[in-house]
Amino acid sequence: MNEWLPGAWVLDVVLAGLVVEGLVLGWLHRHWRIGPAPADVAAGLAAGFALMLALRLNVPERLDGPTLILLAGSGVLHLFDLARRWPRALRVRQEALAE
């Protein structure tokens, strides 16, 4: 019926992306002291991962349109949240360097 809709593999990509994001943010903060501290984003990433995993375990063979729209919206909101946290992390770093 809806052959054009992507399969549940999209959620696998999102889950892998969340893991990579957490690792990259941790590495950037540890080695370059840029970006938000891992503790500031860990809870949000873990919650997002748990929600995506729950959806993945209960999703049918194909994702429907509303699910894809909500998934895309969730990703956009996550990026806004991360962008909001990033400047604050830079200010804290600059203040620490100034002392």
NUBA-226867 format. One line per 3 residues: for each residue x, y, z of C-alpha. Coordinates in Angstrom, 3 decimals. Each point is the difference from the previous one (the first is absolute). Layout:
# NUBA-226867
X/Y/Z | ...
# end
This chain:
# NUBA-226867
0.000/0.000/0.000 | 2.399/2.779/1.114 | 3.099/-1.329/-1.726
1.513/3.482/-0.179 | 0.187/0.301/3.787 | 3.368/-0.861/1.533
0.415/-3.047/2.147 | 0.847/-0.216/3.647 | 3.700/0.175/-0.924
-0.394/3.792/0.293 | -0.259/-0.463/3.761 | 3.175/-2.090/-0.023
1.778/2.928/-1.672 | -1.371/2.416/2.612 | 1.120/-2.282/2.845
3.503/-0.305/-1.463 | 0.072/3.772/-0.512 | -0.821/0.608/3.648
2.874/-2.238/1.094 | 2.417/1.733/-2.389 | -1.240/3.420/1.145
0.623/-0.849/3.637 | 3.490/-1.268/-0.755 | 0.910/3.029/-2.146
-1.328/2.495/2.560 | 1.936/-1.764/2.752 | 3.187/-0.038/-2.071
-0.309/3.678/-0.948 | -0.548/1.005/3.600 | 2.796/-2.180/1.363
2.692/0.835/-2.567 | -0.886/3.499/-1.174 | -2.150/1.299/2.865
-2.698/1.122/-2.416 | -3.682/-0.725/0.023 | -2.226/-0.945/2.880
1.268/-2.294/2.713 | -1.058/-3.630/-0.448 | -1.924/0.167/3.279
-2.091/2.863/-1.431 | -1.202/-2.024/-2.984 | 0.216/-3.596/1.222
-3.491/-0.139/1.485 | -1.578/1.426/-3.154 | 1.909/-2.368/-2.256
-0.850/-2.980/2.203 | -3.691/0.954/0.049 | -0.044/0.425/-3.778
1.779/-3.312/-0.443 | -2.489/-1.788/2.267 | -2.972/1.492/-1.855
1.438/-0.908/-3.406 | 0.780/-3.511/1.215 | -3.533/-0.427/1.349
-1.403/1.153/-3.336 | 2.405/-2.280/-1.886 | -1.030/-3.036/2.024
-3.700/0.648/-0.664 | 0.021/1.451/-3.488 | -1.630/-1.728/-2.923
1.957/-0.924/-3.111 | -0.383/3.514/-1.435 | -0.264/3.387/1.684
-3.095/2.013/-0.821 | -0.084/3.676/-0.968 | -0.943/1.465/3.403
2.736/-2.029/1.705 | 2.584/1.273/-2.495 | -1.149/3.600/0.473
0.216/-0.295/3.782 | 3.388/-1.705/-0.230 | 1.327/2.803/-2.224
-1.455/2.629/2.328 | 1.631/-1.681/2.953 | 3.359/0.154/-1.750
-0.402/3.690/-0.788 | -0.968/0.799/3.596 | 2.987/-1.989/1.246
2.312/2.064/-2.221 | -1.550/3.241/1.334 | 0.583/-1.203/3.563
3.607/-0.897/-0.756 | 0.597/3.353/-1.724 | -1.479/1.764/3.034
2.395/-1.822/2.326 | 3.096/0.512/-2.164 | 0.468/3.798/0.446
-0.402/-0.319/3.773 | 2.757/-2.622/0.018 | 2.241/2.342/-2.010
-0.641/2.881/2.438 | 0.920/-2.206/2.959 | 3.203/-1.030/-1.796
0.934/3.615/-0.785 | -0.643/1.051/3.596 | 2.204/-2.818/1.263
2.807/1.025/-2.365 | -0.286/3.646/1.094 | 0.588/-0.867/3.658
# end
